[in-house]
Amino acid sequence: MRIGLGIPPTGLPFDLCVDIVQQAEARGFESIWTGEAWGTESCALVSALLARSRRIHIGTGIISIYLRPPTLAAMQAATLSLVGPGRVHLGLGVSTQNINAFHGVSWDHPAARMREYVDIMRRVLAGERLTYQGQFYQPDRFGLSILPPEPVPLCLAAVNPLMLRLAGEIADSVLLAWLPARQLKQSLAEIAKGAERAGRTLDDIDIGCYLHTMVTEDRERALDQLRHVLLGYSQANTYIKGFRSFGYGDILEDVHSRWQAGDRVGAEAAIPDSMVEELYVFGTPEACYDQLNGFIEQGVNFPVVAAPPTSRLTSNDLYALVKAFGQ
């Protein structure tokens, strides 16, 4: 079984991250993924973790295309590949309006931007000296002075239909996230539509899925922590459309009305246990494995068991993931 491990970008101690990666490598995990928001910068952390590991693949999961131009992302990909040849995956995404606002960056035309972004990256990583007149990016005579010794797969994070189809068309792999198992068939169908446009099939694309996971026998603690994380994501534009399409529209209306009224406690309480249970993997190791297998049986090639991005996370929660899913 191919299993990845997600390390949250919440500013965990570096020594802890290194130990988690080394233990995951020893226990047979295939990959490590770590993203960014307002804590650790993903590429810097990935570089350091590559230097302190030997075999495990490590990817950005994900970096925002709004926070760096595609030429810089190509430089980062090439540099990371020098540190860990053949072990680097560059996960790209469009983040959310909320996070862009933190950085003072506008959020617009996500799919069109992503198409240009990937096109530019592929061409310069292949060694082309590029002048490009795009709608969003216009690099002038840009060429890398270093090239990756091994190809760097480009992985697109996708939730909504337009981005799912684009991922099927232009990505090497896809990272799904925040969807219940019952929705997986529809998401894969959208990816297949995009693949067909490029003369490919679903078999040509490596399908990953971020599964926020907590291994614990304390059900109430899990529900409390995971509901708290879900409250934040329920305010993010990238995920709201998806949550509504999954049938959570009425719940979101209640949550948002309470949030807008300043009732944060009430907004969190308005998220029912059933929604948490569908969008997270949690429970005993056996229960978590059963949920994981449900995604694999429906077409996910590599699930990524990801520690929820919350300040309430403990090192024991991370070690529990490594112990439960190590092979």
C-alpha positions, -999 to +999 in steps of 0.1 A: +000+000+000+013+034-010+008+058+019+019+094+024+021+114+056+010+151+058+029+174+082+008+205+089+024+240+083+018+252+118+054+258+128+062+225+145+097+223+160+122+214+132+137+185+152+103+170+156+097+172+118+130+155+111+123+127+135+088+122+121+102+120+086+130+096+095+106+074+114+081+074+085+109+065+061+119+036+084+083+024+086+077+023+049+058+054+041+062+064+004+060+101+008+058+132+030+038+163+022+039+197+038+022+229+028+022+265+039-002+292+051+013+316+076+038+293+093+066+273+078+075+280+041+071+248+023+101+247-001+125+256+027+112+228+049+111+203+021+147+210+013+159+205+048+139+173+052+153+159+019+188+165+032+180+145+063+164+115+046+175+089+021+147+073+002+113+088+010+097+111-015+089+146-002+065+171-017+050+205-013+014+199-003+007+225-014+023+258-024+002+286-036+006+299-072-004+334-060+026+338-037+054+331-062+057+334-100+061+302-120+097+310-129+105+311-091+086+279-086+106+263-114+138+275-097+126+260-064+117+227-081+151+224-097+169+233-065+150+208-045+158+181-071+195+188-066+190+181-028+169+149-034+171+137-070+141+117-080+124+123-046+107+157-051+071+163-059+058+199-064+023+202-053+006+234-066-027+249-056-047+281-055-051+284-017-080+305-006-091+342-006-086+343+032-050+333+030-043+356+001-058+384+021-033+377+049-005+381+024-021+412+007-024+393-026-055+393-049-073+360-057-087+357-092-090+334-122-076+303-104-080+278-132-067+301-160-038+311-139-030+275-131-030+266-168-004+293-176+016+285-145+020+248-153+028+255-190+056+279-180+070+256-154+071+226-177+088+245-205+115+261-183+121+228-164+127+212-198+155+237-205+137+262-227+147+298-227+113+313-225+096+346-236+059+342-228+030+366-234+003+352-211-027+368-196-012+366-161+025+359-166+050+374-190+085+361-183+111+376-206+139+354-219+139+333-188+160+302-187+172+281-158+209+279-153+204+245-135+181+217-145+167+190-123+187+158-126+154+139-125+120+150-136+099+168-109+062+156-111+037+185-109+008+177-086-023+198-086-046+202-056-082+201-068-116+202-051-141+218-075-150+205-110-131+231-131-098+224-113-104+187-113-108+187-151-077+209-155-057+186-133-068+157-155-056+176-185-022+189-174-010+174-141+012+144-134-008+137-102-037+151-083-042+158-046-079+156-037-090+169-003-120+176+018-144+152+002-165+123+016-158+089+002-193+089-015-181+119-036-150+102-049-166+086-080-178+120-092-145+137-086-126+110-105-151+113-134-143+150-136-105+142-137-112+117-164-130+143-185-099+165-184-076+136-192-096+128-223-092+163-236-054+157-235-056+123-251-050+106-217-069+083-194-073+082-156-046+056-155-021+081-167-026+103-136-015+094-101-045+100-078-037+111-042-061+122-015-054+143+016-072+127+045-071+146+077-066+119+102-065+114+139-057+081+155-073+080+189-097+061+211-110+094+226-139+101+202-150+133+219-115+148+218-113+139+181-147+154+173-138+186+193-105+191+176-116+182+141-148+203+143-126+233+153-104+228+122-135+223+099-150+256+111-120+275+096-122+256+063-159+262+061-152+300+057-128+295+028-141+302-007-122+273-023-140+248-001-174+263+003-186+254-032-174+219-027-191+215+007-223+227-008-221+202-037-216+175-011-250+183+005-238+205+034-255+237+021-280+241+049-254+234+075-231+260+060-259+286+060-264+281+097-226+281+105-221+313+084-250+332+099-237+325+134-202+334+124-213+367+109-232+375+141-199+370+160-210+338+176-179+317+170-188+291+197-223+287+182-209+285+147-186+256+157-214+239+175-236+241+144-213+216+126-229+182+133-209+150+142-221+135+109-202+161+088-170+156+108-174+119+104-177+121+066-148+146+061-122+131+085-106+098+092-105+092+130-108+065+156-088+034+165-060+023+141-084-005+128-112+020+122-089+044+104-076+016+082-111+006+072-119+042+062-086+045+043-093+013+024-127+027+013-109+054-006-083+030-021-110+007-033-127+035-052-096+046-071-072+066-048-036+054-056-019+071-026-038+083+004-020+110+025-029+107+062-025+143+073-023+156+108-050+183+112-036+218+110-044+230+145-025+245+174-041+218+195-021+191+177+004+173+199+036+154+190+018+123+202-008+128+175+019+128+148+037+097+162+003+079+164-001+084+127+034+070+119+028+040+142-007+032+129+001+034+092+037+023+091+042-009+072 
